[in-house]
Every structure is written in C-alpha cells, then in structure tokens.
C-alpha cells in the first residue's frame, strides 16, 4: 500500500490551530518570564535609579530630574555624543557599501566564493577586546604617532576595526538578499538591453532593500553602542580640557559611573543614551522600509 502524502493545509487546519491558540500562554510564558527578568525589570530599575543619588541600589536617595540636568549640561557627554554620531555615520556608510559589493562579487559565480565567504565572516567571531588589542598593535606600529596622541588617527583606527569586524557579517545578509532577487526580473532586464549598472540600480537594489534595512539598522546601532574597541584602542585619549577627544558615549557613561557620587548621573546618561539611539534607529527603520519593494 502506498502511504498518502499529508496535505500542507492539514498543518494549518482549525483542528490543529485551535488547541494551540487556546494554550498559547503555556508556550509564551517561559520566554516572557526570561524577558521580564533579563530586560524589563533591570530597565525599570535603571529608570528609577536615574532619579536617585546612590552608591548601591539599597541606599538610593531621591533627587528627581537633577541627574538629567547634570548629564545634559556635561560638556563631555555632549562631545561624546557628537563624536559617536560621527563614528556611527561614517562606519554605517563604509560597512554597508563594502559589504554589499563584496556580497555582489561573491554571487557572480566566481571560483572559490564559498571559501571567500568564510574568510570574510571569520573576523566577526573574534571578541572586541581581543580585536582591539590586535589592531592597536598593528596600527600603532605603522603610524608615526600613537592613536592615543593624535585624535584623527584614533577616529580612523576605530573605523578600520569596525569595518574589518562587521563587513563579513553584513555580507552574509546581503548575499541572502541578492539570492532572493527574482530571476525573471533579471532576465527581463537583460532582454530589454539593460547594462549591468542599470540592472543593479533599478532591479537589484530595490529588491535588496529589506536586507539594506536590516544591515543599516545593525551597523547604526553597533556604531552608537560601541564600547570595547573604543576602550582598548584609545580609552578616549587624548584628553583636552578634561574632555576625551575620542571618547564615545558608552565609554563616557562607564567612566562617569566609576566616578565617586556620580552613579545617578551615569544612570541618567544611560537613559538619555537609550532614548537617543532608539529614536535614531526608529527613524532609520521608517525611512528605509518606505523604499522596500512589495512582492
């Protein structure tokens, strides 16, 4: 006897879906509990502590929005935000341009493309601290002046390290997007006489917009929250008038937290940091999703 093939519609039939829908809380509960313990409760506690002066969570003293006023009036915090925004924008452009064209080249059926994909992805597996020490040794041995002395060298050192680590990861996402471009659209473009550039601009890029949205979001947020490599490469140096010339927001918050009687201010900076990054990321998602092609 030949076994009957199970219909794909049977899996989504009401007889199967209805019991799952009635008991969805059982499946959702473990994840929700972990979310509350690992994210929601610490976040709410951080909001509360940002309104207090404290050294430990058990001796918090209410000060209201005074911490936020001190945080916003701190010239080091504002300088760190400007420097972080500069790093994030430059790295966003370079990482995505390089990752896209590497992915585009590796989907052209060149020999050894699978090997090259692995080679480009490997740097993403190296920890940021280790990566920072490796590149600090390399860059400082090449440059005439240390990155901790010349701020512009420190800036481009950060950009090089970020690109080297993240291009391979973004490349994988772009490869998935390029492989999902409908072949019939590419064939129609070739029949109509479109050259490679026009096909790339009018066919490939609009269809790869979902991947561009994801990669732009990841590279933007990674640029803003960068800490470990900034700590190792320059540690915010050189310092001018008490302000680190290469100090990013995450490093500025960590240094403030380690300063005596400034933990409440550091927590307020962290909340402001969260609001700024979330707002920028949501604007970016809104802007790029509008350009996605609906298939």
C-alpha positions as CSV (number, residue, x, y, z in Angstrom):
1,X,0.0,0.0,0.0
2,X,1.2,3.5,-0.7
3,X,1.0,6.0,2.1
4,X,-1.0,9.1,1.4
5,X,1.0,12.3,1.5
6,X,0.0,14.6,4.2
7,X,-1.6,17.8,2.8
8,X,0.2,21.0,3.7
9,X,-3.2,22.5,4.5
10,X,-3.7,19.9,7.2
11,X,-0.9,21.5,9.3
12,X,-2.8,24.8,9.3
13,X,-6.2,23.3,9.7
14,X,-8.5,24.6,12.5
15,X,-8.4,21.2,14.3
16,X,-4.6,21.7,14.9
17,X,-4.6,25.5,15.3
18,X,-7.4,25.8,17.8
19,X,-5.8,23.8,20.7
20,X,-2.5,25.8,20.1
21,X,-4.3,29.1,20.2
22,X,-6.2,28.1,23.4
23,X,-2.9,27.2,25.2
24,X,-0.6,29.8,23.6
25,X,0.2,31.2,27.1
26,X,1.9,27.9,28.0
27,X,4.3,28.4,25.1
28,X,4.7,32.1,25.7
29,X,5.2,32.1,29.4
30,X,8.9,30.9,29.6
31,X,10.1,33.4,27.1
32,X,8.0,36.2,28.8
33,X,9.5,35.3,32.2
34,X,13.0,35.4,30.8
35,X,12.3,38.8,29.1
36,X,11.0,40.3,32.4
37,X,13.9,39.0,34.4
38,X,16.6,39.8,31.9
39,X,15.4,43.1,30.4
40,X,12.2,44.6,31.7
41,X,12.9,44.6,35.4
42,X,16.5,45.9,35.1
43,X,15.3,48.6,32.7
44,X,12.6,49.8,35.1
45,X,15.1,49.7,38.0
46,X,17.5,51.7,35.9
47,X,14.8,54.3,35.2
48,X,14.2,54.6,39.0
49,X,17.9,54.8,39.8
50,X,18.4,57.6,37.3
51,X,16.2,59.7,39.5
52,X,18.3,59.0,42.6
53,X,21.7,59.6,44.1
54,X,23.2,56.3,45.0
55,X,26.3,54.2,45.5
56,X,24.5,50.9,45.8
57,X,20.9,50.1,44.9
58,X,20.0,49.8,48.6
59,X,20.9,53.4,49.6
60,X,19.2,55.3,46.8
61,X,18.3,58.9,47.7
62,X,15.6,60.6,45.6
63,X,16.8,63.7,43.7
64,X,14.3,63.8,40.8
65,X,15.4,65.1,37.5
66,X,18.6,66.7,38.8
67,X,20.7,63.9,37.4
68,X,19.3,64.5,34.0
69,X,20.1,68.2,34.2
70,X,23.7,67.4,35.2
71,X,24.0,64.8,32.5
72,X,22.8,67.1,29.8
73,X,24.9,70.0,30.9
74,X,28.0,67.8,31.0
75,X,30.2,69.1,28.1
76,X,32.0,65.7,28.0
77,X,28.7,63.9,27.4
78,X,27.7,66.3,24.6
79,X,31.1,66.0,23.0
80,X,30.9,62.2,23.3
81,X,27.5,62.2,21.5
82,X,28.9,64.3,18.6
83,X,31.9,62.0,18.3
84,X,29.8,58.9,18.5
85,X,27.4,60.2,15.8
86,X,30.4,60.9,13.5
87,X,31.8,57.4,14.0
88,X,28.3,55.8,13.5
89,X,27.6,57.7,10.3
90,X,31.0,57.1,8.7
91,X,31.0,53.4,9.7
92,X,27.4,53.0,8.6
93,X,28.3,54.1,5.0
94,X,31.6,52.3,4.7
95,X,30.4,49.0,6.2
96,X,27.3,48.7,4.1
97,X,29.0,49.8,0.8
98,X,31.9,47.4,1.3
99,X,29.6,44.6,2.5
100,X,27.2,45.0,-0.5
101,X,29.9,45.0,-3.1
102,X,31.7,42.1,-1.5
103,X,28.4,40.2,-1.5
104,X,27.6,41.2,-5.1
105,X,31.1,40.0,-6.2
106,X,30.7,36.7,-4.4
107,X,27.3,36.0,-6.0
108,X,28.8,36.3,-9.5
109,X,29.7,32.6,-9.6
110,X,33.4,33.2,-9.1
111,X,35.7,30.2,-8.3
112,X,36.2,29.7,-4.5
113,X,33.3,32.0,-3.5
114,X,32.3,29.8,-0.6
115,X,35.9,29.9,0.8
116,X,35.9,33.7,0.5
117,X,32.6,34.0,2.3
118,X,34.1,32.1,5.2
119,X,37.2,34.1,5.3
120,X,35.3,37.4,5.3
121,X,33.0,36.2,8.1
122,X,35.7,35.0,10.5
123,X,36.6,38.4,11.9
124,X,33.1,38.7,13.3
125,X,33.8,35.7,15.5
126,X,36.7,37.5,17.3
127,X,35.8,39.3,20.5
128,X,36.0,43.1,20.6
129,X,38.7,43.3,23.3
130,X,41.0,40.9,21.6
131,X,40.3,42.5,18.2
132,X,41.1,45.9,19.7
133,X,44.5,44.8,21.1
134,X,45.5,43.2,17.8
135,X,44.7,46.2,15.7
136,X,46.1,48.7,18.3
137,X,49.5,46.8,18.0
138,X,49.2,46.8,14.2
139,X,48.1,50.4,13.7
140,X,50.5,52.0,16.3
141,X,53.4,50.1,14.7
142,X,52.6,51.6,11.3
143,X,51.6,55.2,12.2
144,X,54.2,57.8,13.1
145,X,52.2,58.9,16.2
146,X,50.1,56.7,18.5
147,X,46.3,56.9,18.2
148,X,46.2,58.0,21.9
149,X,48.1,61.1,20.9
150,X,46.5,62.0,17.6
151,X,42.7,62.1,17.7
152,X,42.2,61.8,14.0
153,X,44.3,58.6,13.9
154,X,42.1,57.3,16.7
155,X,39.0,58.0,14.7
156,X,40.1,56.2,11.6
157,X,41.5,53.4,13.7
158,X,38.1,52.8,15.1
159,X,36.6,52.9,11.6
160,X,39.1,50.4,10.3
161,X,38.5,47.9,13.1
162,X,34.7,48.2,12.9
163,X,34.7,47.7,9.1
164,X,37.1,44.7,9.4
165,X,34.9,43.0,12.0
166,X,31.4,43.8,10.7
167,X,31.7,43.7,6.9
168,X,31.6,39.9,6.8
169,X,28.5,39.7,8.9
170,X,26.6,42.2,6.8
171,X,27.9,40.5,3.7
172,X,26.0,37.3,4.7
173,X,22.7,39.2,4.9
174,X,23.3,40.9,1.6
175,X,24.1,37.6,-0.1
176,X,20.8,36.2,1.2
177,X,19.0,39.3,-0.3
178,X,20.8,39.1,-3.6
179,X,20.0,35.4,-4.0
180,X,16.3,36.2,-3.4
181,X,16.1,38.7,-6.3
182,X,13.6,37.2,-8.8
183,X,15.5,35.7,-11.7
184,X,12.7,36.5,-14.2
185,X,13.1,40.3,-13.4
186,X,16.9,40.0,-14.1
187,X,16.2,38.0,-17.3
188,X,13.6,40.6,-18.5
189,X,16.2,43.4,-17.9
190,X,18.8,41.6,-19.9
191,X,16.3,41.0,-22.8
192,X,15.4,44.7,-22.7
193,X,19.1,45.6,-23.2
194,X,19.8,47.0,-19.7
195,X,23.5,47.0,-18.9
196,X,25.0,45.8,-15.6
197,X,24.8,49.2,-13.8
198,X,21.1,49.8,-14.8
199,X,20.2,46.3,-13.7
200,X,21.9,46.9,-10.4
201,X,20.3,50.3,-9.8
202,X,16.8,49.6,-11.0
203,X,16.3,45.9,-10.3
204,X,18.8,44.6,-7.8
205,X,18.9,47.4,-5.2
206,X,15.1,47.9,-4.9
207,X,14.7,44.1,-4.3
208,X,17.5,44.1,-1.8
209,X,16.0,46.9,0.3
210,X,14.9,44.5,3.1
211,X,18.5,43.4,3.6
212,X,19.6,47.1,3.4
213,X,17.1,47.9,6.1
214,X,18.5,45.2,8.4
215,X,22.1,45.9,7.8
216,X,21.6,49.7,8.2
217,X,19.9,49.1,11.5
218,X,22.5,46.8,12.8
219,X,25.5,48.9,11.7
220,X,23.9,52.1,13.0
221,X,23.1,50.6,16.5
222,X,26.5,48.9,16.7
223,X,28.2,52.2,15.9
224,X,26.4,54.0,18.7
225,X,26.8,51.4,21.4
226,X,30.5,50.6,20.6
227,X,32.5,50.3,23.9
228,X,35.1,47.6,24.0
229,X,37.1,48.6,20.9
230,X,37.0,52.3,21.9
231,X,38.3,51.3,25.4
232,X,41.2,49.3,24.0
233,X,42.3,51.5,21.1
234,X,42.3,54.9,22.7
235,X,40.4,54.9,26.0
236,X,39.1,58.3,25.0
237,X,42.6,59.9,24.7
238,X,43.9,62.4,24.0
239,X,42.2,64.5,26.7
240,X,41.7,68.2,26.1
241,X,40.3,70.4,28.9
242,X,39.0,67.4,30.7
243,X,37.2,66.0,27.6
244,X,38.3,62.9,25.8
245,X,38.7,63.7,22.1
246,X,38.0,60.1,21.1
247,X,35.6,59.2,23.9
248,X,32.3,57.6,22.7
249,X,29.0,57.6,24.6
250,X,29.3,54.1,26.2
251,X,32.8,54.8,27.4
252,X,31.7,58.2,28.8
253,X,28.9,56.6,30.7
254,X,31.2,53.9,32.1
255,X,33.8,56.5,33.3
256,X,31.1,58.6,34.9
257,X,29.7,55.5,36.7
258,X,33.2,54.8,38.2
259,X,33.5,58.4,39.5
260,X,32.6,59.0,43.2
261,X,29.0,60.2,43.8
262,X,28.2,60.2,40.0
263,X,26.4,56.9,39.6
264,X,23.0,58.5,39.4
265,X,24.2,60.9,36.8
266,X,25.7,58.0,34.8
267,X,22.4,56.2,35.0
268,X,20.6,59.3,33.7
269,X,23.2,59.4,30.8
270,X,22.4,55.8,30.1
271,X,18.6,56.5,29.9
272,X,19.3,59.5,27.6
273,X,21.6,57.3,25.5
274,X,18.8,54.7,25.2
275,X,16.3,57.4,24.1
276,X,18.7,58.9,21.5
277,X,19.7,55.6,20.0
278,X,16.1,54.3,19.9
279,X,14.8,57.4,18.3
280,X,17.5,57.4,15.6
281,X,17.0,53.7,14.9
282,X,13.2,54.1,14.6
283,X,13.6,57.0,12.1
284,X,16.1,54.9,10.1
285,X,13.7,51.9,10.0
286,X,10.8,54.1,8.9
287,X,12.9,55.8,6.2
288,X,14.3,52.6,4.7
289,X,11.1,50.5,4.9
290,X,9.3,53.0,2.8
291,X,11.6,52.2,-0.1
292,X,11.2,48.4,0.2
293,X,9.6,46.7,-2.8
294,X,6.4,44.8,-2.0
295,X,6.5,41.4,-3.7
